[in-house]
Amino acid sequence: MALRYPKNPHFNKLKMRTPDYETWQEGCAHDPSILEWEGTYYAYSTDTFGAPNGYQVRTSSDLLHWEYVGSCFKMEGTAPRYKQGKGELQPAYDWCVTAQSEVGYGICTRKDGSMSFWAPDVVRGTDGKFWLYFCLTGYFGGSKSCIGLAKAESPLGPFKFDTLLLASPAGWRTPNCIDPQVLFAAEGKMYLVYGSYGLGLYLIELDPATGRRKDGRVYTDWIKKRCTFDEYFGTHLASGSVEGGVIHYHEGVDVLEKGKWTKKNYYYLMCSYGSLSSDYCMRCGRSEKPEGPYLDVNGNPLVCSTDLGTGNKMLGSFRWSENAPDFYCPGHNDMFVSSKGVRLVAYHCRTNWFIEQGMSRSNNFHYLYLGQYDFNSDGWPVMSGNRYAGEEIQEVTEETLLNITAGKFDLILFNQGTNTVKPLRIVLRAGGVMVGIEGSWRMYGSHYISFDLQGDEFLGVVMPAWIEDQNAAGLTITAMGRSSGMGLLLNSTNKI
């Protein structure tokens, strides 16, 4: 059967920030989280300079093109109410409000009644409502933060405050209570992943009937020693300079062990490391239990004490050609599976393109990207290095791959370094021969592929894709090193 390729998606043109925020489309979408409801996809993201305060909401009918439709919270003109103690989110505001004299810079939640929201997550609750897990922080770079729950009858809101779930004081003596993400686990259990830098990522269990903490604990329980640190803040998942944690549970993942295919159930934890503006990247670990431990390909727990660390490196900064926008500092992602079974990573990505073109002095624009992921034969997620364009994962044989591509590919191999990785032009030939780089390759199973390169074996998959810098459909390969934990990406260069 002939392969089915995505058609030209005619992606919206990437735009710089302008005062007309309703035209931003995929632009300025920081920390995205995806929800599907009644045939429409919703993307929720951190508010960005120039947009109304209170989380941006975008919608799409195809996961390819996004339009701004509003804000989760209607914050315009509400500052006086918070100063009077009568705001809708008053408990969150009261916890985070910070005087200028306390820090002297970067105030996010001010005594004038203004505030800034951080990474959101929205899910459909068991009560039929939509549950928004939101967070505030006192100021950028501090741990004076809190996570709350708000609910609405519509995915567009307006969302009404329900309760606070977690709070952390200044001083980094506790987890930083921001970046909430819901995990739907086996046997109907529900959890919340959270945390950012400092002590790392944590997990608490939620009540599926209410969306609140299952244990009902509040901050004063810990302060007054009615519970322990672990009982209030939860299970420690990952250490150090990590943030944006998301866990997704997958049942029946195909794994090849000793020549036989078996099915396994895993929880996959993805998070982001590094500087937000220079070397941000996405890392991954997995566990057979929601509480962990989450380990990488080498059996190491996820930790980042500098801008580097452990965890499989799914995606870092790279570019396919000098003539196309680069993928710079990709991260803070969601893992989303559509009702049609399409597995996607939604993430924000910067670009230096506008700087290189002399159009801007800054790359502080965050674009909403989605990339399809699959599993290699070790059961590890591997992610396309192209924006999702509606492609389908299909059976691909070695003969088909060579006939379609003539074996011509651009290759990206990530490393622990922080520089933008650029492609190497190579050729794959029959018999496992590789030209342009020392190594060998082979295909097996339905669409699986293996490369022996630089003393490591990279296991991955082949799938159709829209290769944006070539403006053509083609084949893409994504793989993961079994010992290095580094991602490997290839795009065919022979136009179809």
N, C-alpha and C positions, 0 to 999 in steps of 0.2 A: 504494500500500500504506500502511495506517495505521501511524503511528509506534508503537513499543513503548517504554513508559515503565517505569522501575523502580517496584516497589511499595514501600510504607513499609518501610524496613529495620529499624525499631524499634532504632535504635542504643542501645547501652548508655549509661546515664546517666553523664555525666562526674562523677568523684568527686575529692575532695581526698585528699591522702595520709593514710593511717591506719596504725596498727601492723599491721593485718591485710593484709599485702601481697598475699596470694593472691587478694584480692577487687578488686585495682586494675583489672583488665581493661585498657582502653586507657590508664589513668592512669599517670603517672610513667614513661613510656617515652621515654627520651632517646636520640637518635642511632640511629634504627631502621634495620635492614637486613633484607631479606626473602628467604626461600628457599622454593621449592615442592618438595615431595617426596611422591610416591605419594598425591596427592589432598589433602594437608594443607599449609597455609602456616605458615611459622615466621617469627616476628619476633624478632630479637636486638637488645638495646638496652643502653646503658650502665647499670650499676647505679646506683640512686638511694637517697638516705638512707632507711633503714627496711627495705630489701630485702636479702637475702643477697648478700654480696660475690661477684662473679665472673660478671657478665652475666646479665640476665634473659632468659628464653625464654618466648615466648607462641605459642600455636597458634590457627589458625582454619580452618574448613572453607569459608568463603564470602568471606573478605577484608573482612568487615563487622564481625564480632564476635570479640573476642580474649580468651583466657584465659591466665593465668599457669600455667606447667607446671613451672618449675624454673630451674636455673642451669647455665651451661656448665661452670664449675669449682666443685668442692665445696671451699669455702674455710673453712668453719666448723671451728674448732679446729686450724687448720694453722699459726697464727702461730709457735708454738714451733719447728716444723720449719724455718721460714725463718730464724729466729734461729740455728739450729744449722747452717745451710747445706745442709739436706736437703729443701727444698721442691720440689714438682713443677715449678714455674716459676722455679727458683732463678736461672738466668742473667738473666732479666728483672728479678727482684727485686734482685739484686745490683747491676745497672746503675742502677736508679732510687732505691734506698733513700737517704733524706735525713735528716740529723740536724736536730732542731728548731732548734739553734743556727745552722744554715746560712741559714735563711730566716725563721724566727720566726712563720710563719703558713701556713695552708692546706696543711699537709702531707698528701700523698696516700699515699706509700709510706714507712712509718716503720720505725725500727730495732726496734720491738716486734714486727715480723713482719707487720703489717697492710699492706694495699695497696688501691688503687682502680683499677679498669679503665676505660678510655675506649673510644670508639666501635669496635664489632666489625664484621666481615663474615664470613659463612659461605657457602661454595660446595661443590658436589659435585665431588670430585677425580676424576682419571682412574683412580685406583686403587680406586674404589668407596667410598672413605671420605669423610667430611665434613671439610673444611679450614676451620678457624677462624683468621682473621687478627686477632690481638688486640694491644692496646697498653697500656702503662703510662707514667705520668709521675711524676717525683719530687714535684712539687708544682704546684698550679694556678697558671697564669701563668708557668711556666718551661719551658725547652726540654730539660731533662734527661729524656729519654724513649727508648722503644724499641718496636719492632714485632716480634712473633713469630708463629710458626705452630704450631698445635696440631691434632691429628687425632682423629677418633672414628669408630666404626662406625655410629653413629646420629646424626641431627640433634639429638637431645636430649643427646648426650654420654654419659658423661663424656669430655671432650677431654684428650688427653695431649700434653704438650710435645714438639715436634719440633725447632725451631731458632729462633734469632734471625735476622731478616733485616736490620734496620737499627737503629742507635743514634745518638743525638745528645746532646752534652754540654750542660751549663748554659752560659748566656751568649749565646744567640741568634746564634752565629756560623755556625750550620748550619740546615738545615730542622728543624722540630720533628717528630720521628718519631712521630706519632700519626695517628689517623683513616684507617686503611687501607681501601681498597676495590679489589676485583679487577675488571679489565677483560678480557673475552674478545673478542679482536680478530679481524680477518680472517686467513685462512690458518692457523687453529689457534693463533695466538700468544696469550700471556697476559701481563698486566702488573699492576702494583700502583700505584695512585694513593695519595698520602699527603701529609701536611703540614698545619700549622695556624699561622696568623699568622707573625710573623717574616719569613722569606724566602719564604713562600708554599707553593704546591703543587708536588710533584715526581712523577716516574714512573720506575719501574724495570721491567725485563723479568723475568718468572718462567719457570721450567721447567715446562711443562704436565704432565710426567711425575711431578714431585715436589712442585710448589707452592712450591719454594724459589727463591732468586735464581738466574737462569740463569748469571750469571757466577761464582757461588760466593764472592764477595768478603765479607770481614768488616771490622769497624771498624778493626782494627789495620793492615789493608792501607793504609788512608788515612793513619793516624797515622804509620806508618813509611815513607810516601811510595812504597809499592809500586803505588799507583794515584792518580789525580787526584781532586779534589773531585767533579767531574761523574761520574767512573766509579763512585764509591761511592754518592753520593746520587741520581744519575740526572738525567733531563731536567727542566729547569725549565718548568713549565706556566703558572703564574699568580703574581703578586707581591702582597706586602703582607698586609693583615689579612683573609685568606681562609682558610676551613677547610671540612672536610666534603666534600672533592671526590669526585665520582663521575663516571665516563665510561661511556656506553652507546653501542654501535655499532648503527646502523640501516642496513640495506641496502634499496635500492629505494624511497627516500622520494620521493613525487610532488612535483615542482617545476614551476611554471608560468613558462616563459621565452619572451618574445616571442610570447605567444599560444599556445604549444604546451607540452603536458605532457611532461616528461622524468622519468627516475628517476635518483636520485643516492644515493651512499653517504656517510654522515657519522658522525663521532664527536662526540657531544655531551657537553660537560663542564658539570656543574652544581656549584655550590659556594655557600657562605653567607658573607655579610659582616655587619659591624656588631657592636654590643654584644649579648651573649647575652640581656640582660634588657630592652633598650629599643628597638632598631631592627634586629634580625636580619632578614635577607631572603635569598631565593634568587635567584641569578644564573646566567646560561648563556652559553656560547660554543660554537663548533663548529669542526671541522677535518676535512680529508680524510685525515689521518694520525693515528695514536694519539699520536705525539710532539708534535703541534701544528704550527704555532701555533694556539691557540684564540682565535677572534675573535668579536666581537659584531656586531650589525647595521651598525655604522659602521666595521667593520674594525679596531677597537681590541682589543688583547690585554687579557685580564682582569687588572685590578689594582685594589687598594683601599689607599690610603695613609691614609685617615681612615675614618669610618663610611660614606662614600659611595664610588663608584667606577664603573668601566665594567662591561660585561656586561649582557645583557638581563635586566631585572628581572621574573622570572617571578611572584613572589609576595612581598608584604610584609604589614605589619599592616593589617587592614581589618575591617569588620563590616558585615553586611547590614541589621541593624536593632538598635534599642536593646533589643529583647525577646529577643535570642538571644546566646549566647556569642560573643565576638569571636575572630577569627583573629589572635593576637598573637605577634609574633616567630617566624613559621614558618621552619623551616630544618633544616639538617643531614640531608639527604634521601638516599634511595636511589632509583634508577631501576630499575623491575622490569617485565618482560613475562611474563605468565602463559602457561601451556601452551595456553591458549585464545586467545592473542594480545591480551589486554587490557593496555594500556600504563598503568602507574601510577607516580606519585611517592609514596613513603612518606616522611613527614617528622614531626618533632615540632612541636607548636604549644602555646604558652601561652594563657592567657585571663585577662582582668581581671574576668571575670564574677563570680567569688566575692568579690572585693574590693568590687565595686559592690553586691553583695547583702548586704554586711556579714558574710559568712561567713568571711573570711580577711583577713589583712594582707599576704599574699604571693601573687604569681602564679608562684611557683617550682615549678609542676607542669607536666610535659611530657606532652602527650597524643599518642598514635599516631593520625595521620590519614593517609588515602590519597586521592589525587585523580587522576582520569584525565587523561592528556594525549594530544594529537593533534598533527598538523603543519599549519601554515598553508600557503598556496600558494607561499611562499618557502622552504619546507622547514624552518622554525623550529618547535621544540616550543612549544605553547601549552597551558596547564593550567587545568582547571576550578577555579572558586572554590567548589566544593562537595565535601563528602566523598563518596567513591565509594559508590554504593548498588546496584551491579550493572547500571548502564545500558549500553547498546550504542550505538556510533557508527553512525549510519544516514544515508541520503539525506534531506535536508531542503530543500524548495523555499521560495522567498519566499512563495508563496501559502499553503503550509502554515504557515509561521511566523506570518504575519499572521492567519490564521483561528484558530489555536490560542491565540495570546497577545493578540490585539487590539492588538498592537504595544506593549503596556505592559511596561516593563522598569525595573529598578534598575541603575544604571551605576556601576562603580568604575573609576577611572583612577589608576594608580600614578604617582608622580613620584619625583624624587631625594630628596625630603624624608623625614623619619623619623616623622611623625605617623601615627596610625591613619586610614586613608582611609574615609570614610563615603559612602553611595550618593546618587546624584542620580536622581530620578524623571524618566524620559523616555518619549516615545512614538515608535515607528517607524511611518511611514505609507508607502503605496505611492508609487512615483515617487522614492524616495530621500529623502523628507522626514523630518526629525527635529524633534520638538517638545520643548522643555525644555533644549536645548543646540544651539548653532550647529554645523551640519555636515550631512553627507549619508551615505547608506549604499547598498550594493547587494549582491546575492547572485549567485553564479556557481558553476559546476561542481556537484559532488554535494551539498556542505554547507558551502561556503566563503562567507565574508562579508568585506566591506571597509567601513571607516568613514573618512571624511575629517573629522578633528577637530583643532582647535588647530594647524593648519599641518602636520599629520602624517597619514600613511595607516596605518591599523591593519588588518592582515590576520589573519583568524582563521577559526574554525569554529563551527558551531551543533550542539549535541547535546542529547539528553534528559538530565534530571538529577532527583534528588530534592532539592528546595529546602527545606532543613531548617527555616529560620526561618518558613516558611509552612506547614510540615507537609503539603506537596503536591508532586506531580510537576509538571514544567514543562520549559521549554527554557532552556538556559544558553548563553552565548556567551563564548568566550575568544579574545583577539587580542593581537598584538604590534605596537608602533609601528615602522615601517620606518626612521625617523630618530631617534626618541627612545629606542628599545629598552625602552619602558615597557609593562607589561602592562595590558590592558583587559578587564574582566569585566562581564558583564550577566546578570541573572537575570530571567526573566519573572515578572510579578506577577499575571497573570490565572490563577487556579487552574483546573486541568484536572479 
